[in-house]
Amino acid sequence: MLSRIGNSLFWMGRYIERAEHIARYTRVQYVSSVDAPLGPHRDLILESILNMAGSKDAYFGVHEKLEDDKVIDFISISEANQFSILSYIGRIRENARGSRDNISIELWEAINRFYHKVNELMTSEMASEEIEFFSRRIEENSYITKGYIENTLLHNDVWMLISLGMHLERAIQVIRILQTKLEDIEKLEFLKQGSALENYQWSTTLKSTEAFDMFMRCHKTSPTRSHVIDFLLFDTQFPKSVAYSMEWIKKCIEGISFQQEESRKESLEFMAGKLACRFQYLTIDEVEDRASKFLERTLGDIYEIANLLDVKYLKYH
């Protein structure tokens, strides 16, 4: 397969997952805050949304202060933000177009509808009260698109490259959500807020990853720091957990026909297998006290795999 096509497939998968996670996180955090005890700390919620999306610096490059409508517009559709949700939908379509001959007509049409449905929702500016409807359209169309990926493609290198991109990006986004929440809670502790607010933050973290119901079936207790981190990192049966994604990253890399010249210890298979094993055998007791450092290290390891894929196997001139 040409590197150009492989690159398009891989990044199509990544952008699908990224747009969905940012849309859901923005919706859950913002809508939940309207009637929540965090009402007096609106800036914390808005900053959390920007941090998770990696858009804080870009936002303050064009705006002087945090305002609801401006943050929501910037995250969702603003042309001033190259990392807006709308920009990712455009990139999904462009990457699908670049690999048009390798995907099914059904998948291409689903992505095309996705793009046009989102653009139909555009106004000159996105008001904060519109984020619920906008984000749910992103989430729903993301699942429709992933259904066509799963059910209309041959499960060959094409499917594996898209799946590799999706699972790699999913692991990244879940880790970024956990990192952002740990920072939010640290700020609340500095403001001397009670533990009830912290537990509320962990509930919204689960809802931001569509994990709340399954978490409650497993734990049957109010979400706590230890239980939530454990569930989202190490539960191998939950498809949004990092452990689950790492196992799929390993399987996809093993299944794709990469021509590798480096030593075994520098190979993609070795790096992905080593990281997947870390999540198979570590426990929450071993990482809870150093959760932030563990998340940072893991994110760095995942980015290293992604960069190696990009530079050595998917880069084209």
N, C-alpha and C positions, 0 to 999 in steps of 0.2 A: 504494500500500500504506500502511495506517495506520502511524504512527510506533511505536505500541505493539507491533504485530506484528513490524515490522522490528527493534525493540529486542530482542524475545524471540528471534528467529532469530539475530541477531548474537551475543548473549551465550550462547546455547546452544552455538554453535560455539566460542566462547572457553573456556567452562567444560569442554567435552569435552577440548580440547587441554591445558588447565591441569591437570586432574585426572590425565590420563595421564602428563604429564611429571613432576609431583611424585611420583606413585606410582613411576615407573620410577627416578627419581633416588634416592629414598629406598631402594628395594630394592637397586639396584646398589651404592650407596655403603656401606650398612650390611652387606649380605651379603658383599661383597668384603672388607670390613675384618676379618671374623672370622678369616681365615687369612692376612691380609696383614701386611707389615712395619710397618703403621701401628698394630698392636695396642697398643703403649705410649701411643699418642696418641688414645685413644678420644674425648676431648672434642673434638678437631679434627673428627672425622667427624660427631659429633652436632651440633656447631655449624654445620658445612657444610650439613647437611640443613635445619636451621632457617633458615639464611640464604637458601638457594636458594628455599625456600617462602615467604619473607617473614614468618616466624612467630617470629623470635627474641625480639623485645620482648614479644609476647603470651605466649610460653612463660615468660619470667622474671617475668611479671606474676602467675603462679600457682604457679611452682616456684622453689625457691631455687638448685638446682644441676642440672647435666646428668646424667641417668641414662638408661640405654638404654630401659627399659620406658616411662618417662614421656615421653621424646621421641617414640618410635614411636607411642604412644597419642595424644599431642597432635597429631601430624601427620596421623594416619590417621582417627580417629573421635571425638576428644574434643569434647564439647559446649562446653567452655570456649574452643575455638578456632574462630572464625568462618571461618577459612581452612583448615579441615581438608579432607582429600580427600572425606570423607563429605558435608560441607556442599556441596561443588561438585557431587557427584552429585545431591543434592537440588535444586540450582538448575538443573541440566540438565533434570530432569523438569518443574520448574515452568515453565521457559521453553518447553519443548515443549508443555506444556498450554496456555500462553498463545497458542500459534500452531497449535493442534491442527487447525484447519480448512484450514491451508495446507501441512501435511506429509502424507506417506502414512501409511496405517494400519500398514504394515510398519515404518516408522521409529518411530512412536509406540509400538508394541508392543515393539520392540527396546529403546527407552529405558526403558520400564516394567519390562521384565525386568532390565535393567541395574540399575535402582534397587533392585528387590526382591532380586536376587542379592547385592548389596553389603550390604543391611540384614540378610540372613540370616547373614552372617559376623560380625555384631556380637556382642560379648560386653560385660560390664561394663567391661572394660579390654582394650586390645590389647597383648599381650606382644610383646617384641621378636622372638622367634623366629617369630611368626606373620606378619611383614611380607612374607616371600617369597610365601606363598600369597595374601594379601590383595592385594598390588600386582599380581601376575600376573592376578588376576581383573579388576582395574581396566583393565589394559592390553588384555587380550583382548576385553573387552566394549566398550572404546573403539573398537577396530578393527572389531568387528562393527557398531557404530552408524555408523561412518564409511562402511562398505560399503553400508549402507542409504541413507545420504545420497547417495552417489555413484550408486547403481543404481536407486533407486525414485522419485526426484524429477525433475520437469521441470527442465532446466538453465536456469532463468529467474531472476528477481530473488530468489526464495526460496532457491534453491540457492546463488546468488552471495553472498547475505548470510551464510548459514551458512559458506560457504567462506572468505569474507572474515574472519569472526571466527576461524576455525581457523588460517588462515595468519598473521594478525596475531599471535595468541597464540603460535603456534609460534615465530615469530621472536623474540618477547619471551622465551620460556622458554629458547631456545637461548642467547641473549645472557646471560641471568641465570645459566645453567649455566657459561658461560665466565667471567663475572665472579667467580662463587663459587670456581671452580677457581684462578683467578689469585690470589685472596686466600688460599686454602688453601696454595698453593705459596709465597707470600710468608711465611706463618707458618712453614712448614717450613724455609725458608732462614734465618729468624731463629733457629730451633732448631738450626741447623747440621747439617741432615740432608743426605744425599748425593743425587746426581743420579738414582740408581736409584729413589728414592722419588718424585722429580718425574716421571720417565717412567711410573711406575705410576699416578700421578694422571692423566696424559693418557690412559692406557689406559682408566681408569674413566670419564673424560669421554666418550670415544667410545662406550663401552657404555651410558652414560646417555642417549645420543641414538640408539641403535641404529645406530651408524655404524662400529663396529669392523671388521666384515668387508669392507665396501665401501672403507673407508680402506686396509686391508691390500692389497686388490686393486689400488688405485691407486698406493700408495707402496712396498709390499713391504719395509718397514723398520719398526723400532720407532717408536712414536709419539713425536714431539717437539713442543715448544711451537709452533714455526713451522708445521709440517705440519698439526697438529690445528686450529689457529686458521684456517689457510688453507682447509682442507677444510670446516669448519663454517660459515665465513663466505662463501666465494667460489665453492665448487664448484656450478655451475649445474645439474649433472646429478643431484645428491644431494637428494632431496626434503625433508630436514630442514635443509638449509643456509639461512642467512639470505637469500642471493642468490636462491635458488629461491622462498622465501616472498615476498620483496619483488616478484618478477615477477608472482606470482599476486595479490598485493594490488593491484597496478596494474591487472591485467586485470579483476579483480572490480569495482573502483571504476569503471573505464571502461564496464563492462557494466551497471551498476546505474543506473536512471533517477533520479538525484538532481536536484532543482530547485535550481540554484546561482545565487546572486545576486552573489557576491563577484567580485573581479577575478581574472584568470587566475592570477596569482602566489599568490593566497590560496586557490585552488580545491583540492579533494581530488585531482583528476587531476594537477595540477601538482606538488603535494607528494609524492604517491606515485611519480610518474614520475621526479622528481628523485632520490628516495632509491633507486629501483630502478637508475637509471643509475649511481649511486655504486658499487653493488656489481657492476655489469657491467664497470666500467673500472678500479677500484682493484686493486692487487696487495698481497700480504702484505708485500712489502718496504717498501711505503709506510706501513703501519700497525703493523708488529710492535713497533717501539720505543716506540710510544705506544698499545699495545693497550687498556689500561684506559680511557684518555680517549676513544678511538675508540668503544669499546663503550658508554660512558656517553652520548656524544653521539648515537649511533645509537638507543639506547633512548629517549632524550628525543624524538627525531624521530618514532619510531613511536608513542609515547604522544601526541604532538601530533596525529597523524592520528586516533588512536583517540578522543581527546577531542573533536576537531572533528566526527567522525561522531556521537558520543554527544550532544553539546550542540546541534548545528545541524540534524541530520537524523533522529536516532532518539529524541530526548527527547520524552516525552509528559507531559501534565498530567492 
